Amino acid sequence: MSTKILPEQETIPQVSHGDGDHERFAHYADKHKITESMVTGTPIRALCGKVWVPSRDPKKYPVCPECKEIYEGLPENNGDDNQ
């Protein structure tokens, strides 16, 4: 029997909010990726770090405060693409 040493892998932990607050909010993410994710079922990452597959109407939920704060800190996109 032999022992192999596996290469070190970089992992990025998902931001934890303790009580599942991420599920109570609508999150900001690239709108093209949201559409693709809804079609393919591939998970995407929100600005706050949440990874999920969009499947519900975000208008029924309040905006994630972390996503909103990050989004408001982004530079203007010159009107090329609305949220």
mmCIF file of the N, C-alpha and C atoms, coordinates in Angstrom:
data_MODEL
# 
_entry.id   MODEL 
# 
loop_
_atom_site.group_PDB 
_atom_site.id 
_atom_site.type_symbol 
_atom_site.label_atom_id 
_atom_site.label_alt_id 
_atom_site.label_comp_id 
_atom_site.label_asym_id 
_atom_site.label_entity_id 
_atom_site.label_seq_id 
_atom_site.pdbx_PDB_ins_code 
_atom_site.Cartn_x 
_atom_site.Cartn_y 
_atom_site.Cartn_z 
_atom_site.occupancy 
_atom_site.B_iso_or_equiv 
_atom_site.pdbx_formal_charge 
_atom_site.auth_seq_id 
_atom_site.auth_comp_id 
_atom_site.auth_asym_id 
_atom_site.auth_atom_id 
_atom_site.pdbx_PDB_model_num 
ATOM 1   N N  . MET A 1 1  ? 0.831   -1.180 0.000   1.00 0.00 ? 1  MET A N  1 
ATOM 2   C CA . MET A 1 1  ? 0.000   0.000  0.000   1.00 0.00 ? 1  MET A CA 1 
ATOM 3   C C  . MET A 1 1  ? 0.878   1.246  0.000   1.00 0.00 ? 1  MET A C  1 
ATOM 4   N N  . SER A 1 2  ? 0.515   2.233  -0.840  1.00 0.00 ? 2  SER A N  1 
ATOM 5   C CA . SER A 1 2  ? 1.304   3.450  -0.905  1.00 0.00 ? 2  SER A CA 1 
ATOM 6   C C  . SER A 1 2  ? 0.452   4.647  -0.514  1.00 0.00 ? 2  SER A C  1 
ATOM 7   N N  . THR A 1 3  ? 1.120   5.709  -0.190  1.00 0.00 ? 3  THR A N  1 
ATOM 8   C CA . THR A 1 3  ? 0.433   6.940  0.198   1.00 0.00 ? 3  THR A CA 1 
ATOM 9   C C  . THR A 1 3  ? 0.750   8.008  -0.829  1.00 0.00 ? 3  THR A C  1 
ATOM 10  N N  . LYS A 1 4  ? -0.272  8.685  -1.322  1.00 0.00 ? 4  LYS A N  1 
ATOM 11  C CA . LYS A 1 4  ? -0.074  9.775  -2.271  1.00 0.00 ? 4  LYS A CA 1 
ATOM 12  C C  . LYS A 1 4  ? -0.316  11.101 -1.576  1.00 0.00 ? 4  LYS A C  1 
ATOM 13  N N  . ILE A 1 5  ? 0.474   12.053 -1.931  1.00 0.00 ? 5  ILE A N  1 
ATOM 14  C CA . ILE A 1 5  ? 0.269   13.405 -1.408  1.00 0.00 ? 5  ILE A CA 1 
ATOM 15  C C  . ILE A 1 5  ? -0.469  14.188 -2.487  1.00 0.00 ? 5  ILE A C  1 
ATOM 16  N N  . LEU A 1 6  ? -1.637  14.674 -2.152  1.00 0.00 ? 6  LEU A N  1 
ATOM 17  C CA . LEU A 1 6  ? -2.448  15.429 -3.098  1.00 0.00 ? 6  LEU A CA 1 
ATOM 18  C C  . LEU A 1 6  ? -1.974  16.875 -3.154  1.00 0.00 ? 6  LEU A C  1 
ATOM 19  N N  . PRO A 1 7  ? -2.012  17.469 -4.334  1.00 0.00 ? 7  PRO A N  1 
ATOM 20  C CA . PRO A 1 7  ? -1.611  18.879 -4.423  1.00 0.00 ? 7  PRO A CA 1 
ATOM 21  C C  . PRO A 1 7  ? -2.576  19.765 -3.636  1.00 0.00 ? 7  PRO A C  1 
ATOM 22  N N  . GLU A 1 8  ? -2.030  20.834 -3.104  1.00 0.00 ? 8  GLU A N  1 
ATOM 23  C CA . GLU A 1 8  ? -2.855  21.766 -2.341  1.00 0.00 ? 8  GLU A CA 1 
ATOM 24  C C  . GLU A 1 8  ? -3.818  22.478 -3.282  1.00 0.00 ? 8  GLU A C  1 
ATOM 25  N N  . GLN A 1 9  ? -5.071  22.625 -2.872  1.00 0.00 ? 9  GLN A N  1 
ATOM 26  C CA . GLN A 1 9  ? -6.061  23.297 -3.690  1.00 0.00 ? 9  GLN A CA 1 
ATOM 27  C C  . GLN A 1 9  ? -6.535  24.558 -2.987  1.00 0.00 ? 9  GLN A C  1 
ATOM 28  N N  . GLU A 1 10 ? -6.704  25.593 -3.788  1.00 0.00 ? 10 GLU A N  1 
ATOM 29  C CA . GLU A 1 10 ? -7.216  26.840 -3.237  1.00 0.00 ? 10 GLU A CA 1 
ATOM 30  C C  . GLU A 1 10 ? -8.737  26.759 -3.191  1.00 0.00 ? 10 GLU A C  1 
ATOM 31  N N  . THR A 1 11 ? -9.304  27.004 -2.056  1.00 0.00 ? 11 THR A N  1 
ATOM 32  C CA . THR A 1 11 ? -10.755 27.017 -1.930  1.00 0.00 ? 11 THR A CA 1 
ATOM 33  C C  . THR A 1 11 ? -11.198 28.360 -1.399  1.00 0.00 ? 11 THR A C  1 
ATOM 34  N N  . ILE A 1 12 ? -12.364 28.776 -1.824  1.00 0.00 ? 12 ILE A N  1 
ATOM 35  C CA . ILE A 1 12 ? -12.923 30.044 -1.373  1.00 0.00 ? 12 ILE A CA 1 
ATOM 36  C C  . ILE A 1 12 ? -14.194 29.722 -0.595  1.00 0.00 ? 12 ILE A C  1 
ATOM 37  N N  . PRO A 1 13 ? -14.195 29.938 0.710   1.00 0.00 ? 13 PRO A N  1 
ATOM 38  C CA . PRO A 1 13 ? -15.392 29.614 1.478   1.00 0.00 ? 13 PRO A CA 1 
ATOM 39  C C  . PRO A 1 13 ? -16.549 30.540 1.130   1.00 0.00 ? 13 PRO A C  1 
ATOM 40  N N  . GLN A 1 14 ? -17.734 29.981 1.147   1.00 0.00 ? 14 GLN A N  1 
ATOM 41  C CA . GLN A 1 14 ? -18.927 30.791 0.922   1.00 0.00 ? 14 GLN A CA 1 
ATOM 42  C C  . GLN A 1 14 ? -19.173 31.601 2.181   1.00 0.00 ? 14 GLN A C  1 
ATOM 43  N N  . VAL A 1 15 ? -19.541 32.832 2.006   1.00 0.00 ? 15 VAL A N  1 
ATOM 44  C CA . VAL A 1 15 ? -19.816 33.693 3.135   1.00 0.00 ? 15 VAL A CA 1 
ATOM 45  C C  . VAL A 1 15 ? -20.974 33.105 3.934   1.00 0.00 ? 15 VAL A C  1 
ATOM 46  N N  . SER A 1 16 ? -20.786 32.971 5.217   1.00 0.00 ? 16 SER A N  1 
ATOM 47  C CA . SER A 1 16 ? -21.829 32.396 6.058   1.00 0.00 ? 16 SER A CA 1 
ATOM 48  C C  . SER A 1 16 ? -22.509 33.490 6.870   1.00 0.00 ? 16 SER A C  1 
ATOM 49  N N  . HIS A 1 17 ? -23.805 33.430 6.931   1.00 0.00 ? 17 HIS A N  1 
ATOM 50  C CA . HIS A 1 17 ? -24.558 34.418 7.701   1.00 0.00 ? 17 HIS A CA 1 
ATOM 51  C C  . HIS A 1 17 ? -25.289 33.764 8.864   1.00 0.00 ? 17 HIS A C  1 
ATOM 52  N N  . GLY A 1 18 ? -24.906 32.548 9.203   1.00 0.00 ? 18 GLY A N  1 
ATOM 53  C CA . GLY A 1 18 ? -25.443 31.904 10.378  1.00 0.00 ? 18 GLY A CA 1 
ATOM 54  C C  . GLY A 1 18 ? -26.854 31.376 10.254  1.00 0.00 ? 18 GLY A C  1 
ATOM 55  N N  . ASP A 1 19 ? -27.832 32.234 10.030  1.00 0.00 ? 19 ASP A N  1 
ATOM 56  C CA . ASP A 1 19 ? -29.230 31.798 10.055  1.00 0.00 ? 19 ASP A CA 1 
ATOM 57  C C  . ASP A 1 19 ? -29.846 31.672 8.667   1.00 0.00 ? 19 ASP A C  1 
ATOM 58  N N  . GLY A 1 20 ? -29.028 31.612 7.627   1.00 0.00 ? 20 GLY A N  1 
ATOM 59  C CA . GLY A 1 20 ? -29.570 31.423 6.280   1.00 0.00 ? 20 GLY A CA 1 
ATOM 60  C C  . GLY A 1 20 ? -30.164 32.679 5.677   1.00 0.00 ? 20 GLY A C  1 
ATOM 61  N N  . ASP A 1 21 ? -29.676 33.838 6.070   1.00 0.00 ? 21 ASP A N  1 
ATOM 62  C CA . ASP A 1 21 ? -30.199 35.107 5.555   1.00 0.00 ? 21 ASP A CA 1 
ATOM 63  C C  . ASP A 1 21 ? -30.120 35.198 4.044   1.00 0.00 ? 21 ASP A C  1 
ATOM 64  N N  . HIS A 1 22 ? -29.129 34.524 3.444   1.00 0.00 ? 22 HIS A N  1 
ATOM 65  C CA . HIS A 1 22 ? -28.987 34.592 1.988   1.00 0.00 ? 22 HIS A CA 1 
ATOM 66  C C  . HIS A 1 22 ? -30.258 34.141 1.285   1.00 0.00 ? 22 HIS A C  1 
ATOM 67  N N  . GLU A 1 23 ? -30.994 33.230 1.877   1.00 0.00 ? 23 GLU A N  1 
ATOM 68  C CA . GLU A 1 23 ? -32.197 32.703 1.236   1.00 0.00 ? 23 GLU A CA 1 
ATOM 69  C C  . GLU A 1 23 ? -33.365 33.682 1.300   1.00 0.00 ? 23 GLU A C  1 
ATOM 70  N N  . ARG A 1 24 ? -33.253 34.696 2.118   1.00 0.00 ? 24 ARG A N  1 
ATOM 71  C CA . ARG A 1 24 ? -34.340 35.662 2.295   1.00 0.00 ? 24 ARG A CA 1 
ATOM 72  C C  . ARG A 1 24 ? -34.207 36.886 1.402   1.00 0.00 ? 24 ARG A C  1 
ATOM 73  N N  . PHE A 1 25 ? -33.130 36.943 0.622   1.00 0.00 ? 25 PHE A N  1 
ATOM 74  C CA . PHE A 1 25 ? -32.848 38.137 -0.163  1.00 0.00 ? 25 PHE A CA 1 
ATOM 75  C C  . PHE A 1 25 ? -32.749 37.847 -1.652  1.00 0.00 ? 25 PHE A C  1 
ATOM 76  N N  . ALA A 1 26 ? -32.944 38.897 -2.436  1.00 0.00 ? 26 ALA A N  1 
ATOM 77  C CA . ALA A 1 26 ? -32.624 38.880 -3.859  1.00 0.00 ? 26 ALA A CA 1 
ATOM 78  C C  . ALA A 1 26 ? -31.189 39.375 -3.968  1.00 0.00 ? 26 ALA A C  1 
ATOM 79  N N  . HIS A 1 27 ? -30.376 38.734 -4.795  1.00 0.00 ? 27 HIS A N  1 
ATOM 80  C CA . HIS A 1 27 ? -28.956 39.059 -4.889  1.00 0.00 ? 27 HIS A CA 1 
ATOM 81  C C  . HIS A 1 27 ? -28.607 39.653 -6.240  1.00 0.00 ? 27 HIS A C  1 
ATOM 82  N N  . TYR A 1 28 ? -27.549 40.480 -6.259  1.00 0.00 ? 28 TYR A N  1 
ATOM 83  C CA . TYR A 1 28 ? -27.034 41.043 -7.498  1.00 0.00 ? 28 TYR A CA 1 
ATOM 84  C C  . TYR A 1 28 ? -26.013 40.085 -8.110  1.00 0.00 ? 28 TYR A C  1 
ATOM 85  N N  . ALA A 1 29 ? -26.125 39.892 -9.416  1.00 0.00 ? 29 ALA A N  1 
ATOM 86  C CA . ALA A 1 29 ? -25.145 39.119 -10.186 1.00 0.00 ? 29 ALA A CA 1 
ATOM 87  C C  . ALA A 1 29 ? -25.258 39.593 -11.628 1.00 0.00 ? 29 ALA A C  1 
ATOM 88  N N  . ASP A 1 30 ? -24.302 39.219 -12.455 1.00 0.00 ? 30 ASP A N  1 
ATOM 89  C CA . ASP A 1 30 ? -24.327 39.586 -13.871 1.00 0.00 ? 30 ASP A CA 1 
ATOM 90  C C  . ASP A 1 30 ? -25.604 39.057 -14.511 1.00 0.00 ? 30 ASP A C  1 
ATOM 91  N N  . LYS A 1 31 ? -26.378 39.939 -15.155 1.00 0.00 ? 31 LYS A N  1 
ATOM 92  C CA . LYS A 1 31 ? -27.684 39.526 -15.674 1.00 0.00 ? 31 LYS A CA 1 
ATOM 93  C C  . LYS A 1 31 ? -27.576 38.483 -16.773 1.00 0.00 ? 31 LYS A C  1 
ATOM 94  N N  . HIS A 1 32 ? -26.494 38.504 -17.534 1.00 0.00 ? 32 HIS A N  1 
ATOM 95  C CA . HIS A 1 32 ? -26.314 37.494 -18.577 1.00 0.00 ? 32 HIS A CA 1 
ATOM 96  C C  . HIS A 1 32 ? -26.059 36.121 -17.950 1.00 0.00 ? 32 HIS A C  1 
ATOM 97  N N  . LYS A 1 33 ? -25.304 36.122 -16.845 1.00 0.00 ? 33 LYS A N  1 
ATOM 98  C CA . LYS A 1 33 ? -25.033 34.864 -16.145 1.00 0.00 ? 33 LYS A CA 1 
ATOM 99  C C  . LYS A 1 33 ? -26.300 34.346 -15.465 1.00 0.00 ? 33 LYS A C  1 
ATOM 100 N N  . ILE A 1 34 ? -27.149 35.251 -14.992 1.00 0.00 ? 34 ILE A N  1 
ATOM 101 C CA . ILE A 1 34 ? -28.403 34.835 -14.364 1.00 0.00 ? 34 ILE A CA 1 
ATOM 102 C C  . ILE A 1 34 ? -29.272 34.116 -15.391 1.00 0.00 ? 34 ILE A C  1 
ATOM 103 N N  . THR A 1 35 ? -29.408 34.709 -16.572 1.00 0.00 ? 35 THR A N  1 
ATOM 104 C CA . THR A 1 35 ? -30.212 34.093 -17.630 1.00 0.00 ? 35 THR A CA 1 
ATOM 105 C C  . THR A 1 35 ? -29.642 32.733 -18.007 1.00 0.00 ? 35 THR A C  1 
ATOM 106 N N  . GLU A 1 36 ? -28.333 32.669 -18.209 1.00 0.00 ? 36 GLU A N  1 
ATOM 107 C CA . GLU A 1 36 ? -27.695 31.404 -18.567 1.00 0.00 ? 36 GLU A CA 1 
ATOM 108 C C  . GLU A 1 36 ? -27.903 30.357 -17.473 1.00 0.00 ? 36 GLU A C  1 
ATOM 109 N N  . SER A 1 37 ? -27.762 30.772 -16.232 1.00 0.00 ? 37 SER A N  1 
ATOM 110 C CA . SER A 1 37 ? -27.932 29.861 -15.106 1.00 0.00 ? 37 SER A CA 1 
ATOM 111 C C  . SER A 1 37 ? -29.352 29.304 -15.027 1.00 0.00 ? 37 SER A C  1 
ATOM 112 N N  . MET A 1 38 ? -30.330 30.166 -15.298 1.00 0.00 ? 38 MET A N  1 
ATOM 113 C CA . MET A 1 38 ? -31.723 29.714 -15.254 1.00 0.00 ? 38 MET A CA 1 
ATOM 114 C C  . MET A 1 38 ? -32.005 28.677 -16.344 1.00 0.00 ? 38 MET A C  1 
ATOM 115 N N  . VAL A 1 39 ? -31.313 28.799 -17.472 1.00 0.00 ? 39 VAL A N  1 
ATOM 116 C CA . VAL A 1 39 ? -31.505 27.869 -18.583 1.00 0.00 ? 39 VAL A CA 1 
ATOM 117 C C  . VAL A 1 39 ? -30.723 26.566 -18.360 1.00 0.00 ? 39 VAL A C  1 
ATOM 118 N N  . THR A 1 40 ? -29.454 26.711 -17.936 1.00 0.00 ? 40 THR A N  1 
ATOM 119 C CA . THR A 1 40 ? -28.579 25.540 -17.834 1.00 0.00 ? 40 THR A CA 1 
ATOM 120 C C  . THR A 1 40 ? -28.557 24.884 -16.460 1.00 0.00 ? 40 THR A C  1 
ATOM 121 N N  . GLY A 1 41 ? -28.944 25.637 -15.416 1.00 0.00 ? 41 GLY A N  1 
ATOM 122 C CA . GLY A 1 41 ? -28.887 25.096 -14.055 1.00 0.00 ? 41 GLY A CA 1 
ATOM 123 C C  . GLY A 1 41 ? -27.506 25.190 -13.434 1.00 0.00 ? 41 GLY A C  1 
ATOM 124 N N  . THR A 1 42 ? -26.608 25.938 -14.066 1.00 0.00 ? 42 THR A N  1 
ATOM 125 C CA . THR A 1 42 ? -25.251 26.120 -13.550 1.00 0.00 ? 42 THR A CA 1 
ATOM 126 C C  . THR A 1 42 ? -25.259 27.193 -12.463 1.00 0.00 ? 42 THR A C  1 
ATOM 127 N N  . PRO A 1 43 ? -24.699 26.902 -11.290 1.00 0.00 ? 43 PRO A N  1 
ATOM 128 C CA . PRO A 1 43 ? -24.674 27.903 -10.216 1.00 0.00 ? 43 PRO A CA 1 
ATOM 129 C C  . PRO A 1 43 ? -23.851 29.132 -10.590 1.00 0.00 ? 43 PRO A C  1 
ATOM 130 N N  . ILE A 1 44 ? -24.244 30.278 -10.046 1.00 0.00 ? 44 ILE A N  1 
ATOM 131 C CA . ILE A 1 44 ? -23.519 31.527 -10.238 1.00 0.00 ? 44 ILE A CA 1 
ATOM 132 C C  . ILE A 1 44 ? -23.196 32.120 -8.874  1.00 0.00 ? 44 ILE A C  1 
ATOM 133 N N  . ARG A 1 45 ? -22.326 33.128 -8.859  1.00 0.00 ? 45 ARG A N  1 
ATOM 134 C CA . ARG A 1 45 ? -21.931 33.768 -7.599  1.00 0.00 ? 45 ARG A CA 1 
ATOM 135 C C  . ARG A 1 45 ? -22.452 35.199 -7.583  1.00 0.00 ? 45 ARG A C  1 
ATOM 136 N N  . ALA A 1 46 ? -23.136 35.554 -6.511  1.00 0.00 ? 46 ALA A N  1 
ATOM 137 C CA . ALA A 1 46 ? -23.625 36.925 -6.323  1.00 0.00 ? 46 ALA A CA 1 
ATOM 138 C C  . ALA A 1 46 ? -22.474 37.817 -5.879  1.00 0.00 ? 46 ALA A C  1 
ATOM 139 N N  . LEU A 1 47 ? -22.685 39.116 -5.905  1.00 0.00 ? 47 LEU A N  1 
ATOM 140 C CA . LEU A 1 47 ? -21.649 40.054 -5.473  1.00 0.00 ? 47 LEU A CA 1 
ATOM 141 C C  . LEU A 1 47 ? -21.212 39.783 -4.036  1.00 0.00 ? 47 LEU A C  1 
ATOM 142 N N  . CYS A 1 48 ? -22.129 39.327 -3.192  1.00 0.00 ? 48 CYS A N  1 
ATOM 143 C CA . CYS A 1 48 ? -21.822 39.082 -1.783  1.00 0.00 ? 48 CYS A CA 1 
ATOM 144 C C  . CYS A 1 48 ? -21.129 37.747 -1.555  1.00 0.00 ? 48 CYS A C  1 
ATOM 145 N N  . GLY A 1 49 ? -21.052 36.913 -2.581  1.00 0.00 ? 49 GLY A N  1 
ATOM 146 C CA . GLY A 1 49 ? -20.384 35.624 -2.433  1.00 0.00 ? 49 GLY A CA 1 
ATOM 147 C C  . GLY A 1 49 ? -21.310 34.427 -2.441  1.00 0.00 ? 49 GLY A C  1 
ATOM 148 N N  . LYS A 1 50 ? -22.601 34.642 -2.335  1.00 0.00 ? 50 LYS A N  1 
ATOM 149 C CA . LYS A 1 50 ? -23.539 33.520 -2.344  1.00 0.00 ? 50 LYS A CA 1 
ATOM 150 C C  . LYS A 1 50 ? -23.480 32.822 -3.699  1.00 0.00 ? 50 LYS A C  1 
ATOM 151 N N  . VAL A 1 51 ? -23.442 31.492 -3.667  1.00 0.00 ? 51 VAL A N  1 
ATOM 152 C CA . VAL A 1 51 ? -23.461 30.687 -4.885  1.00 0.00 ? 51 VAL A CA 1 
ATOM 153 C C  . VAL A 1 51 ? -24.803 29.977 -4.922  1.00 0.00 ? 51 VAL A C  1 
ATOM 154 N N  . TRP A 1 52 ? -25.538 30.135 -6.040  1.00 0.00 ? 52 TRP A N  1 
ATOM 155 C CA . TRP A 1 52 ? -26.861 29.537 -6.152  1.00 0.00 ? 52 TRP A CA 1 
ATOM 156 C C  . TRP A 1 52 ? -27.303 29.468 -7.597  1.00 0.00 ? 52 TRP A C  1 
ATOM 157 N N  . VAL A 1 53 ? -28.386 28.743 -7.829  1.00 0.00 ? 53 VAL A N  1 
ATOM 158 C CA . VAL A 1 53 ? -29.007 28.701 -9.149  1.00 0.00 ? 53 VAL A CA 1 
ATOM 159 C C  . VAL A 1 53 ? -30.300 29.505 -9.035  1.00 0.00 ? 53 VAL A C  1 
ATOM 160 N N  . PRO A 1 54 ? -30.405 30.641 -9.721  1.00 0.00 ? 54 PRO A N  1 
ATOM 161 C CA . PRO A 1 54 ? -31.610 31.464 -9.635  1.00 0.00 ? 54 PRO A CA 1 
ATOM 162 C C  . PRO A 1 54 ? -32.838 30.689 -10.120 1.00 0.00 ? 54 PRO A C  1 
ATOM 163 N N  . SER A 1 55 ? -33.909 30.788 -9.325  1.00 0.00 ? 55 SER A N  1 
ATOM 164 C CA . SER A 1 55 ? -35.124 30.070 -9.719  1.00 0.00 ? 55 SER A CA 1 
ATOM 165 C C  . SER A 1 55 ? -36.397 30.770 -9.258  1.00 0.00 ? 55 SER A C  1 
ATOM 166 N N  . ARG A 1 56 ? -36.268 31.901 -8.607  1.00 0.00 ? 56 ARG A N  1 
ATOM 167 C CA . ARG A 1 56 ? -37.462 32.585 -8.090  1.00 0.00 ? 56 ARG A CA 1 
ATOM 168 C C  . ARG A 1 56 ? -37.481 34.035 -8.525  1.00 0.00 ? 56 ARG A C  1 
ATOM 169 N N  . ASP A 1 57 ? -38.629 34.668 -8.393  1.00 0.00 ? 57 ASP A N  1 
ATOM 170 C CA . ASP A 1 57 ? -38.790 36.068 -8.795  1.00 0.00 ? 57 ASP A CA 1 
ATOM 171 C C  . ASP A 1 57 ? -38.127 36.964 -7.751  1.00 0.00 ? 57 ASP A C  1 
ATOM 172 N N  . PRO A 1 58 ? -37.029 37.641 -8.109  1.00 0.00 ? 58 PRO A N  1 
ATOM 173 C CA . PRO A 1 58 ? -36.323 38.470 -7.133  1.00 0.00 ? 58 PRO A CA 1 
ATOM 174 C C  . PRO A 1 58 ? -37.133 39.671 -6.661  1.00 0.00 ? 58 PRO A C  1 
ATOM 175 N N  . LYS A 1 59 ? -38.165 40.053 -7.412  1.00 0.00 ? 59 LYS A N  1 
ATOM 176 C CA . LYS A 1 59 ? -38.982 41.199 -7.020  1.00 0.00 ? 59 LYS A CA 1 
ATOM 177 C C  . LYS A 1 59 ? -39.810 40.923 -5.768  1.00 0.00 ? 59 LYS A C  1 
ATOM 178 N N  . LYS A 1 60 ? -39.914 39.663 -5.382  1.00 0.00 ? 60 LYS A N  1 
ATOM 179 C CA . LYS A 1 60 ? -40.690 39.283 -4.198  1.00 0.00 ? 60 LYS A CA 1 
ATOM 180 C C  . LYS A 1 60 ? -39.856 39.323 -2.921  1.00 0.00 ? 60 LYS A C  1 
ATOM 181 N N  . TYR A 1 61 ? -38.567 39.675 -3.034  1.00 0.00 ? 61 TYR A N  1 
ATOM 182 C CA . TYR A 1 61 ? -37.661 39.651 -1.888  1.00 0.00 ? 61 TYR A CA 1 
ATOM 183 C C  . TYR A 1 61 ? -36.909 40.953 -1.785  1.00 0.00 ? 61 TYR A C  1 
ATOM 184 N N  . PRO A 1 62 ? -36.522 41.348 -0.565  1.00 0.00 ? 62 PRO A N  1 
ATOM 185 C CA . PRO A 1 62 ? -35.696 42.552 -0.427  1.00 0.00 ? 62 PRO A CA 1 
ATOM 186 C C  . PRO A 1 62 ? -34.289 42.274 -0.964  1.00 0.00 ? 62 PRO A C  1 
ATOM 187 N N  . VAL A 1 63 ? -33.601 43.330 -1.387  1.00 0.00 ? 63 VAL A N  1 
ATOM 188 C CA . VAL A 1 63 ? -32.250 43.193 -1.919  1.00 0.00 ? 63 VAL A CA 1 
ATOM 189 C C  . VAL A 1 63 ? -31.277 42.900 -0.779  1.00 0.00 ? 63 VAL A C  1 
ATOM 190 N N  . CYS A 1 64 ? -30.360 41.986 -1.027  1.00 0.00 ? 64 CYS A N  1 
ATOM 191 C CA . CYS A 1 64 ? -29.314 41.642 -0.058  1.00 0.00 ? 64 CYS A CA 1 
ATOM 192 C C  . CYS A 1 64 ? -28.527 42.913 0.281   1.00 0.00 ? 64 CYS A C  1 
ATOM 193 N N  . PRO A 1 65 ? -28.410 43.269 1.558   1.00 0.00 ? 65 PRO A N  1 
ATOM 194 C CA . PRO A 1 65 ? -27.703 44.502 1.916   1.00 0.00 ? 65 PRO A CA 1 
ATOM 195 C C  . PRO A 1 65 ? -26.231 44.479 1.500   1.00 0.00 ? 65 PRO A C  1 
ATOM 196 N N  . GLU A 1 66 ? -25.586 43.322 1.563   1.00 0.00 ? 66 GLU A N  1 
ATOM 197 C CA . GLU A 1 66 ? -24.183 43.233 1.150   1.00 0.00 ? 66 GLU A CA 1 
ATOM 198 C C  . GLU A 1 66 ? -24.046 43.457 -0.351  1.00 0.00 ? 66 GLU A C  1 
ATOM 199 N N  . CYS A 1 67 ? -24.907 42.821 -1.144  1.00 0.00 ? 67 CYS A N  1 
ATOM 200 C CA . CYS A 1 67 ? -24.876 43.004 -2.592  1.00 0.00 ? 67 CYS A CA 1 
ATOM 201 C C  . CYS A 1 67 ? -25.131 44.470 -2.943  1.00 0.00 ? 67 CYS A C  1 
ATOM 202 N N  . LYS A 1 68 ? -26.101 45.078 -2.282  1.00 0.00 ? 68 LYS A N  1 
ATOM 203 C CA . LYS A 1 68 ? -26.452 46.471 -2.564  1.00 0.00 ? 68 LYS A CA 1 
ATOM 204 C C  . LYS A 1 68 ? -25.279 47.399 -2.268  1.00 0.00 ? 68 LYS A C  1 
ATOM 205 N N  . GLU A 1 69 ? -24.618 47.181 -1.142  1.00 0.00 ? 69 GLU A N  1 
ATOM 206 C CA . GLU A 1 69 ? -23.480 48.015 -0.764  1.00 0.00 ? 69 GLU A CA 1 
ATOM 207 C C  . GLU A 1 69 ? -22.338 47.874 -1.787  1.00 0.00 ? 69 GLU A C  1 
ATOM 208 N N  . ILE A 1 70 ? -22.062 46.655 -2.207  1.00 0.00 ? 70 ILE A N  1 
ATOM 209 C CA . ILE A 1 70 ? -21.011 46.418 -3.197  1.00 0.00 ? 70 ILE A CA 1 
ATOM 210 C C  . ILE A 1 70 ? -21.399 47.049 -4.531  1.00 0.00 ? 70 ILE A C  1 
ATOM 211 N N  . TYR A 1 71 ? -22.649 46.836 -4.961  1.00 0.00 ? 71 TYR A N  1 
ATOM 212 C CA . TYR A 1 71 ? -23.130 47.361 -6.236  1.00 0.00 ? 71 TYR A CA 1 
ATOM 213 C C  . TYR A 1 71 ? -23.041 48.888 -6.273  1.00 0.00 ? 71 TYR A C  1 
ATOM 214 N N  . GLU A 1 72 ? -23.436 49.529 -5.189  1.00 0.00 ? 72 GLU A N  1 
ATOM 215 C CA . GLU A 1 72 ? -23.406 50.993 -5.133  1.00 0.00 ? 72 GLU A CA 1 
ATOM 216 C C  . GLU A 1 72 ? -21.981 51.535 -5.140  1.00 0.00 ? 72 GLU A C  1 
ATOM 217 N N  . GLY A 1 73 ? -21.006 50.711 -4.752  1.00 0.00 ? 73 GLY A N  1 
ATOM 218 C CA . GLY A 1 73 ? -19.610 51.122 -4.753  1.00 0.00 ? 73 GLY A CA 1 
ATOM 219 C C  . GLY A 1 73 ? -18.921 50.904 -6.080  1.00 0.00 ? 73 GLY A C  1 
ATOM 220 N N  . LEU A 1 74 ? -19.594 50.247 -7.032  1.00 0.00 ? 74 LEU A N  1 
ATOM 221 C CA . LEU A 1 74 ? -19.010 50.011 -8.349  1.00 0.00 ? 74 LEU A CA 1 
ATOM 222 C C  . LEU A 1 74 ? -19.048 51.265 -9.191  1.00 0.00 ? 74 LEU A C  1 
ATOM 223 N N  . PRO A 1 75 ? -18.079 51.431 -10.084 1.00 0.00 ? 75 PRO A N  1 
ATOM 224 C CA . PRO A 1 75 ? -18.099 52.611 -10.965 1.00 0.00 ? 75 PRO A CA 1 
ATOM 225 C C  . PRO A 1 75 ? -19.269 52.541 -11.941 1.00 0.00 ? 75 PRO A C  1 
ATOM 226 N N  . GLU A 1 76 ? -19.717 53.696 -12.405 1.00 0.00 ? 76 GLU A N  1 
ATOM 227 C CA . GLU A 1 76 ? -20.801 53.778 -13.391 1.00 0.00 ? 76 GLU A CA 1 
ATOM 228 C C  . GLU A 1 76 ? -20.386 53.039 -14.652 1.00 0.00 ? 76 GLU A C  1 
ATOM 229 N N  . ASN A 1 77 ? -21.365 52.436 -15.350 1.00 0.00 ? 77 ASN A N  1 
ATOM 230 C CA . ASN A 1 77 ? -21.036 51.696 -16.577 1.00 0.00 ? 77 ASN A CA 1 
ATOM 231 C C  . ASN A 1 77 ? -21.387 52.483 -17.833 1.00 0.00 ? 77 ASN A C  1 
ATOM 232 N N  . ASN A 1 78 ? -21.450 53.795 -17.737 1.00 0.00 ? 78 ASN A N  1 
ATOM 233 C CA . ASN A 1 78 ? -21.683 54.688 -18.889 1.00 0.00 ? 78 ASN A CA 1 
ATOM 234 C C  . ASN A 1 78 ? -22.996 54.443 -19.600 1.00 0.00 ? 78 ASN A C  1 
ATOM 235 N N  . GLY A 1 79 ? -23.979 53.857 -18.930 1.00 0.00 ? 79 GLY A N  1 
ATOM 236 C CA . GLY A 1 79 ? -25.304 53.667 -19.541 1.00 0.00 ? 79 GLY A CA 1 
ATOM 237 C C  . GLY A 1 79 ? -25.370 52.574 -20.576 1.00 0.00 ? 79 GLY A C  1 
ATOM 238 N N  . ASP A 1 80 ? -24.302 51.791 -20.745 1.00 0.00 ? 80 ASP A N  1 
ATOM 239 C CA . ASP A 1 80 ? -24.288 50.720 -21.750 1.00 0.00 ? 80 ASP A CA 1 
ATOM 240 C C  . ASP A 1 80 ? -25.239 49.591 -21.403 1.00 0.00 ? 80 ASP A C  1 
ATOM 241 N N  . ASP A 1 81 ? -25.405 49.340 -20.128 1.00 0.00 ? 81 ASP A N  1 
ATOM 242 C CA . ASP A 1 81 ? -26.157 48.170 -19.702 1.00 0.00 ? 81 ASP A CA 1 
ATOM 243 C C  . ASP A 1 81 ? -26.846 48.476 -18.375 1.00 0.00 ? 81 ASP A C  1 
ATOM 244 N N  . ASN A 1 82 ? -28.144 48.443 -18.361 1.00 0.00 ? 82 ASN A N  1 
ATOM 245 C CA . ASN A 1 82 ? -28.864 48.674 -17.109 1.00 0.00 ? 82 ASN A CA 1 
ATOM 246 C C  . ASN A 1 82 ? -28.917 47.410 -16.309 1.00 0.00 ? 82 ASN A C  1 
ATOM 247 N N  . GLN A 1 83 ? -29.039 47.541 -15.003 1.00 0.00 ? 83 GLN A N  1 
ATOM 248 C CA . GLN A 1 83 ? -29.080 46.414 -14.081 1.00 0.00 ? 83 GLN A CA 1 
ATOM 249 C C  . GLN A 1 83 ? -30.069 45.449 -14.547 1.00 0.00 ? 83 GLN A C  1 
# 
